[in-house]
């Protein structure tokens, strides 16, 4: 987490440098060589600046708001891989029909131990079936005992590792004391803070969506009309864009067959990057991510020209810095998610293997970090390229454009999976839908203004003329 916050500090410096380049300026260059110590100076300034709490605010929620914004961003990062990982082992149901029936009858602790004993497995004829019923998550202790017994019997007959052996090997790097760590163990570490989370992407979306509470509390507790308007804009924006954000990754989940992010990376290593099959889903995801991070052209909650500073107008010193750190941490998390879901994770190019060993680990970490940095730079360049949307345009984009496209994309993936067609069929379908919708928008009628339009013509006397004439409006 310390490295994450240090990265956020230098991303702020990078954004200032890129902003200066886009505006033909020099940027920060006074503190340290090439301005590299500027983030440290900014951090010291925030820490030493006087903590001012206006008298008219709701003090409790005013303080809690920034804390929620940062803590949710940090927690959401916990399930996102940032280096080489291996998919967690999968428990397959190999029970026979007789064992399935017996699983419904509760067993005592001694009976469960007897069923799982090696002597019972060896003596009992064929306690498994060769064709598994699929992945399984045991619901009761009795069901778990029979599933594990069938798995042990199958692995013993085929002379392969059982699920429990593979799980122990997967967790081996975490079961050692700090004194046993060495360079060799770096090859077996899962480079994710919380590995083996089967609902990884759902957990990330659920925790990330809680950040809106920090913004709403900060804006509401400030008792400031500009802050309140920024908070209301943010809540409407985040809730709206979470729908196409979640639907854009449904196709990835259906294809890979898992919500686990390590498994999604492994699927792309074996079958190719998802961006090759679902470019439309990637475009929808990246667009929604911009809105989730409140980045231009979706920075309506803090539009300086309209709302002073938006929801954080009344904040200063370290409380303002917490909002800033939360935004940049969310940028890092979403950049890693784009890499994980659509760009193959640590893989350099599709179907291009990397060497093993410690050198391979270093290369994979570098590739992952490089891809993440590319998306961060893309975030920053878009800020100085695309103008801000109006709020009605912001809402119209998600409900009238992104949501229908996400629905059609999911239907196409379901069609391909249901009829067991090649995944390459998704590429022309995605591109075809995108071109069709883009062409359709050219012929959609423009919404006309309902307000009176000041007509800049010459009038003999009196106030300027107002017209509602269609030709004049055009």
C-alpha positions in Angstrom: 0.0 0.0 0.0 2.9 2.3 0.7 4.2 1.7 -2.9 0.7 2.4 -4.2 0.6 5.8 -2.5 4.1 6.7 -3.6 3.0 5.8 -7.2 0.0 8.2 -6.8 2.3 11.0 -5.7 4.5 10.6 -8.8 1.5 10.2 -11.1 0.4 13.7 -10.0 3.8 14.9 -11.1 3.4 13.0 -14.4 0.1 14.6 -15.0 1.5 18.1 -14.3 4.3 17.4 -16.8 2.0 16.1 -19.4 -0.3 19.0 -18.9 2.6 21.4 -19.4 3.6 19.6 -22.5 0.1 19.8 -23.9 -0.1 23.5 -23.2 3.5 24.3 -24.4 4.7 25.0 -20.8 7.7 23.8 -18.8 5.9 22.4 -15.8 7.3 21.9 -12.3 11.1 22.0 -12.4 12.2 23.8 -9.3 12.3 21.2 -6.6 15.1 18.7 -7.2 16.5 17.7 -10.6 13.8 18.0 -13.3 11.3 18.6 -10.5 11.4 15.0 -9.3 11.2 16.0 -5.6 8.0 18.0 -6.2 5.7 15.2 -4.9 7.6 15.1 -1.6 7.3 18.9 -1.3 3.6 18.7 -2.0 3.2 15.9 0.6 5.0 17.9 3.3 2.9 21.0 2.4 -0.4 19.0 2.8 0.8 17.6 6.2 1.9 20.9 7.6 -0.9 23.0 6.3 -3.4 24.2 8.9 -6.5 21.9 9.2 -9.4 24.3 8.7 -12.9 23.0 9.4 -15.6 25.6 8.4 -18.1 26.3 11.2 -21.1 25.6 9.0 -20.3 22.0 8.1 -21.5 18.7 9.6 -18.2 17.8 11.3 -18.6 14.1 11.6 -19.5 13.4 7.9 -17.2 16.1 6.7 -14.2 14.1 8.2 -15.6 10.7 7.3 -16.1 11.5 3.6 -12.4 11.7 2.5 -11.6 8.6 4.6 -14.2 6.6 2.7 -13.0 7.8 -0.6 -9.5 6.6 0.0 -10.2 3.4 1.9 -12.6 2.0 -0.7 -10.1 2.7 -3.5 -7.3 0.9 -1.5 -9.6 -2.1 -0.7 -10.7 -2.5 -4.3 -7.1 -2.9 -5.4 -6.6 -5.9 -3.1 -8.0 -8.4 -5.6 -6.3 -7.0 -8.7 -3.2 -8.8 -10.0 -0.2 -6.6 -10.6 2.3 -9.3 -11.7 2.6 -13.0 -12.7 0.0 -15.3 -11.2 -1.2 -18.8 -11.7 -4.9 -19.7 -11.7 -6.2 -21.3 -8.4 -7.0 -25.0 -8.5 -10.5 -26.0 -9.4 -12.5 -28.6 -7.5 -14.4 -30.9 -9.9 -17.4 -33.0 -8.9 -16.5 -36.6 -9.7 -19.1 -38.3 -7.4 -21.1 -41.2 -8.7 -24.9 -41.1 -8.6 -24.9 -43.2 -5.4 -22.5 -40.8 -3.7 -24.7 -37.9 -4.7 -27.6 -39.5 -3.0 -25.6 -40.3 0.1 -24.4 -36.6 0.2 -27.9 -35.6 1.3 -27.7 -37.6 4.5 -25.9 -35.9 7.4 -22.8 -37.7 8.7 -21.1 -37.7 12.0 -17.5 -36.4 12.3 -16.1 -39.9 12.7 -17.9 -41.1 9.5 -16.6 -38.2 7.5 -13.0 -38.9 8.7 -13.6 -42.6 7.7 -14.8 -41.7 4.2 -11.8 -39.4 3.6 -9.2 -42.0 4.9 -6.9 -43.5 2.4 -7.6 -47.1 3.5 -11.4 -46.6 2.8 -10.6 -45.1 -0.6 -8.3 -48.0 -1.6 -10.7 -50.7 -0.4 -13.9 -49.2 -2.0 -14.2 -50.0 -5.7 -14.4 -47.0 -8.0 -15.6 -44.1 -5.9 -15.5 -41.7 -8.8 -16.5 -41.2 -12.4 -14.1 -40.2 -15.2 -16.2 -37.4 -16.6 -16.7 -34.7 -14.0 -20.0 -33.0 -13.5 -18.3 -29.6 -13.5 -17.0 -27.2 -11.0 -18.5 -27.5 -7.5 -18.7 -25.5 -4.3 -19.8 -27.8 -1.5 -22.7 -26.5 0.5 -22.5 -28.9 3.5 -19.8 -30.8 5.4 -21.2 -34.1 4.2 -21.2 -33.0 0.6 -17.7 -31.8 0.9 -16.5 -35.1 2.4 -17.9 -37.1 -0.6 -16.6 -34.6 -3.2 -13.1 -34.7 -1.7 -13.3 -38.5 -1.4 -14.1 -38.9 -5.0 -11.4 -36.5 -6.0 -8.8 -38.4 -3.9 -9.9 -41.7 -5.4 -9.6 -40.3 -8.9 -6.1 -38.8 -8.3 -5.0 -42.0 -6.6 -6.1 -44.2 -9.5 -4.6 -41.8 -12.1 -1.5 -41.1 -10.1 -1.9 -37.4 -10.2 -2.1 -34.6 -7.6 -5.5 -34.2 -5.9 -7.2 -30.9 -5.4 -5.9 -30.6 -1.9 -2.3 -31.2 -3.0 -2.7 -28.5 -5.7 -4.2 -26.1 -3.3 -1.4 -26.7 -0.8 1.2 -26.0 -3.5 -0.7 -22.9 -4.6 -0.6 -21.5 -1.0 2.9 -22.7 -0.2 4.5 -19.3 -0.6 2.1 -17.9 2.0 2.6 -20.7 4.6 6.3 -19.9 5.3 7.8 -17.7 8.0 9.6 -14.5 7.0 13.0 -16.1 7.8 12.4 -18.7 5.1 11.9 -16.2 2.3 14.6 -16.0 -0.4 14.9 -15.1 -4.1 13.8 -18.5 -5.2 10.4 -18.2 -3.6 9.6 -15.1 -5.7 8.7 -17.5 -8.6 5.9 -19.1 -6.5 4.4 -15.9 -5.1 1.0 -14.8 -6.5 1.4 -11.1 -7.2 -2.0 -10.1 -5.9 -2.7 -9.0 -2.3 -5.7 -11.3 -1.9 -5.3 -14.4 -4.2 -7.8 -17.1 -4.8 -10.9 -14.8 -4.6 -13.4 -16.6 -6.9 -15.6 -13.4 -7.1 -12.7 -11.1 -7.7 -14.2 -8.8 -10.3 -17.5 -8.6 -8.5 -15.7 -7.8 -5.2 -13.8 -5.0 -7.0 -16.9 -3.5 -8.5 -18.8 -3.7 -5.2 -16.1 -2.0 -3.2 -15.3 0.5 -5.9 -18.9 1.6 -6.1 -18.9 2.5 -2.4 -16.6 5.4 -3.2 -19.7 7.4 -4.1 -20.6 7.5 -0.4 -17.4 9.4 0.4 -18.2 12.0 -2.4 -21.9 12.3 -1.4 -21.1 12.7 2.3 -18.3 15.2 1.5 -20.7 17.3 -0.6 -23.7 17.1 1.6 -21.9 17.7 4.9 -20.2 20.9 3.5 -23.6 22.8 3.5 -22.5 24.5 0.3 -24.7 24.6 -2.7 -21.8 24.0 -5.1 -20.6 21.1 -3.1 -24.1 19.6 -3.0 -24.5 19.9 -6.7 -21.2 18.2 -7.3 -22.2 15.4 -5.0 -25.5 14.9 -6.7 -23.9 14.9 -10.1 -21.4 12.3 -8.9 -24.0 10.0 -7.5 -26.1 10.1 -10.7 -23.0 9.6 -12.9 -21.5 6.7 -10.9 -24.7 4.8 -10.6 -25.5 5.2 -14.3 -22.1 4.2 -15.6 -21.8 1.2 -13.3 -24.4 -0.6 -15.4 -22.5 -0.5 -18.8 -19.3 -1.1 -16.8 -20.5 -4.3 -15.3 -22.3 -5.5 -18.5 -19.1 -4.8 -20.6 -17.2 -7.5 -18.7 -20.0 -10.1 -18.8 -18.8 -11.3 -22.1 -15.3 -11.8 -20.7 -16.7 -13.8 -17.8 -18.8 -15.9 -20.1 -15.9 -16.7 -22.3 -13.3 -17.4 -19.6 -15.9 -19.2 -17.3 -14.7 -17.5 -14.1 -15.0 -14.3 -12.1 -11.4 -14.9 -10.8 -9.0 -12.4 -12.3 -6.0 -14.8 -12.2 -8.1 -17.3 -14.2 -9.0 -14.6 -16.7 -5.3 -13.9 -17.3 -4.6 -17.6 -17.7 -7.4 -17.9 -20.3 -6.0 -15.1 -22.4 -2.5 -16.6 -22.2 -3.9 -19.9 -23.7 -6.5 -18.5 -26.1 -5.4 -14.9 -27.0 -6.3 -11.5 -25.6 -9.9 -10.6 -25.2 -9.4 -7.3 -27.0 -9.0 -9.4 -30.2 -12.4 -11.0 -29.7 -14.4 -8.3 -28.0 -13.1 -4.8 -29.0 -16.5 -3.3 -28.4 -16.6 -4.6 -24.8 -13.1 -3.1 -24.3 -14.3 0.3 -25.6 -17.4 0.3 -23.4 -15.3 -0.7 -20.3 -12.7 2.1 -20.9 -15.4 4.7 -21.5 -17.2 3.7 -18.3 -14.0 3.7 -16.4 -13.4 7.4 -17.3 -16.8 8.2 -15.8 -16.1 6.1 -12.7 -12.9 8.0 -12.1 -14.4 11.4 -12.6 -11.9 12.1 -15.4 -12.4 14.4 -18.3 -14.6 14.5 -20.3 -16.7 13.1 -17.4 -15.5 15.4 -14.5 -18.9 17.0 -14.0 -18.8 16.5 -10.2 -15.9 18.9 -9.9 -16.3 21.2 -12.9 -14.3 24.3 -11.9 -16.0 26.6 -14.4 -19.4 25.7 -12.9 -19.0 24.5 -9.3 -15.8 26.2 -8.1 -14.3 22.8 -6.9 -17.4 20.7 -6.8 -17.9 18.3 -3.9 -14.5 19.2 -2.4 -14.9 23.0 -2.5 -14.8 23.3 1.3 -11.8 20.9 1.8 -8.2 21.8 2.2 -4.9 20.4 3.6 -4.8 16.6 4.2 -8.5 16.0 3.8 -8.3 17.4 0.3 -5.2 15.2 -0.3 -7.2 12.1 0.7 -9.8 12.8 -2.1 -6.9 13.3 -4.5 -5.2 10.0 -3.4 -8.4 8.2 -3.7 -9.0 9.4 -7.3 -5.4 8.4 -8.4 -5.6 5.1 -6.6 -8.8 4.3 -8.5 -7.0 5.3 -11.8 -4.3 2.8 -11.0 -6.8 0.0 -10.1 -8.9 0.5 -13.2 -5.8 0.7 -15.4 -4.7 -2.7 -14.0 -8.2 -4.0 -14.6 -8.1 -3.0 -18.3 -4.8 -4.8 -18.7 -6.1 -7.9 -16.8 -9.5 -8.2 -18.6 -8.6 -7.3 -22.2 -4.8 -7.1 -22.7 -3.5 -10.4 -21.4 -2.1 -9.3 -18.1 1.7 -9.9 -17.9 1.9 -11.3 -21.5 4.0 -9.2 -23.9 2.1 -10.2 -27.0 -0.7 -12.7 -27.7 0.6 -16.3 -27.7 4.2 -15.2 -27.0 5.6 -17.1 -24.1 8.0 -15.7 -21.6 11.0 -17.5 -19.9 10.5 -18.9 -16.4 12.7 -18.4 -13.4 13.4 -15.2 -11.5 14.2 -13.4 -14.7 10.8 -14.2 -16.1 9.2 -12.9 -13.0 11.0 -9.6 -13.3 10.1 -9.3 -17.0 6.4 -10.0 -16.3 6.3 -7.4 -13.5 7.9 -4.9 -15.9 5.4 -5.7 -18.7 2.4 -5.4 -16.3 3.7 -2.0 -15.0 4.4 -0.8 -18.5 0.9 -1.5 -19.8 -0.6 0.1 -16.7 1.5 3.2 -17.3 0.4 3.4 -20.9 -3.3 3.6 -19.8 -2.4 6.2 -17.1 -0.8 8.3 -19.8 -3.9 7.8 -22.0 -6.1 9.0 -19.1 -4.0 12.2 -18.9 -3.8 12.9 -22.6 -7.6 12.6 -23.0 -7.9 15.3 -20.3 -6.3 17.8 -22.7 -7.9 16.5 -25.9 -11.7 16.1 -25.3 -13.8 18.9 -23.9 -16.2 18.3 -21.1 -19.7 17.0 -21.8 -22.9 18.7 -20.7 -24.7 16.8 -18.0 -27.6 15.9 -20.3 -25.1 14.6 -22.8 -23.3 12.6 -20.1 -26.6 10.9 -19.1 -27.7 10.4 -22.7 -24.4 8.7 -23.6 -24.8 6.0 -20.9 -28.5 5.3 -21.3 -28.9 5.7 -25.0 -25.6 4.5 -26.4 -23.4 2.5 -23.9 -26.2 0.4 -22.4 -27.8 -0.8 -25.6 -24.4 -1.6 -27.0 -23.5 -3.5 -23.9 -26.7 -5.5 -24.1 -26.1 -6.4 -27.8 -22.5 -7.4 -27.0 -23.7 -9.8 -24.3 -26.3 -11.3 -26.6 -23.7 -11.9 -29.2 -21.4 -13.7 -26.7 -24.3 -15.8 -25.5 -25.1 -16.8 -29.1 -21.5 -17.8 -29.8 -21.2 -19.8 -26.6 -24.6 -21.5 -26.9 -24.0 -22.8 -30.4 -20.3 -23.5 -29.6 -19.1 -21.3 -32.5 -15.5 -20.0 -32.8 -14.8 -17.0 -30.7 -13.3 -15.2 -33.7 -16.9 -14.6 -34.9 -17.2 -12.1 -32.0 -14.6 -9.8 -33.8 -16.7 -9.0 -36.9 -19.9 -8.9 -34.8 -18.4 -6.3 -32.4 -16.9 -4.1 -35.2 -20.1 -4.4 -37.2 -22.3 -3.3 -34.3 -20.0 -0.3 -33.6 -20.0 0.8 -37.3 -23.8 0.4 -37.5 -24.5 2.5 -34.4 -22.0 5.1 -35.5 -23.7 5.4 -38.9 -27.1 5.4 -37.3 -26.3 8.4 -35.2 -25.6 10.5 -38.3 -29.2 10.2 -39.3 -30.8 10.7 -35.9 -32.8 13.9 -35.6 -31.1 16.6 -33.5 -32.9 17.8 -30.4 -34.0 21.4 -30.8 -33.7 24.0 -28.1 -37.0 24.8 -26.3 -35.7 28.1 -24.9 -36.2 31.3 -26.7 -33.2 32.2 -28.9 -31.9 35.7 -29.0 -32.0 36.8 -32.7 -29.1 39.1 -33.5 -31.0 41.0 -36.2 -31.6 44.7 -36.5 -34.7 46.0 -34.7 -36.1 49.6 -35.1 -36.7 50.1 -31.4 -37.4 48.2 -28.2 -35.6 45.1 -26.8 -33.8 42.5 -28.9 -36.1 40.2 -30.8 -36.7 36.6 -29.7 -37.7 34.0 -32.3 -38.9 30.5 -32.4 -38.7 30.1 -36.1 -37.3 26.8 -37.2 -35.2 28.3 -40.0 -33.7 30.9 -37.6 -32.9 28.1 -35.1 -31.0 26.3 -37.8 
